[in-house]
Every structure is written in C-alpha cells, then in structure tokens.
C-alpha cells in the first residue's frame, strides 16, 4: 500500500536520476542516460532529423557524441514532476556552460515505472532560442 510520502519520494527519485545522468553527460559519458532509458524509448532534439525509436537508435546517437561533450557547470532550473500512476513527466530548463558555450534548453522527460525502477520512455530537448 502506498504511503503518504511515496509521491514526494518518487518526485525526488526522478529528479536525482536526471541530475546524475546530466552530471555524467557533462563529462562526455552518455551511459547515465542509457542506463535509465527503457528499451522502447523515443527521442527528439534539434540536431536529429527524425524521432529516434528504441534504445539501439539512442545508443548509436550517444556513441557518436561520447567524449565530445564537456560541461563545466550546469543548472537544472525549475524542475517539475507530474505523477500519474506508473508514469511521470519531468520538465525543466537546463543551462550549461562548457565546450559549446552557454546553452539553454527546455526539456521534457517522460518516465515509466517498471520492475527495474523509473525509466525514460520519451525525451525531448529544445533550445530556448537564447544563447548566453
């Protein structure tokens, strides 16, 4: 039976999963995201022509970027998690400073709870149009 604190715990767990994956990403290691992505993950960002379908397609994209990203500092701004049963939507603004200069993003991650824990089933990264 769920406890009164379960939603708060789930919210914090999802935000921490994302923060840990972002920290690894900033060191050129995309495996943090691959480890928390579901096999049926879908993915959009401004640098891919079409939606990517499945973990193998995401792995291929990330393998091409492995070791090429260097983020000196980052900030997850106003993270919000909306829970609905075994699904959760995480939205936040992401500001990074590093090899690409200052980048500002609007991000949506859809998580699904499965027997292994919370897994990303959809990712959408969009540039805000403002470069710092």
Secondary structure by P-SEA (a helix, b strand, c coil): ccccaaaaaaaaaaaaaaaaaaaaaaaccaaaaaaaccccccccccccccccccaaaaaaaaaaaccccccccccccbbbbbbcccbbbbbbbbbbbccccbbbbbbbbbbbbccccbbbcbbbbbbccccc
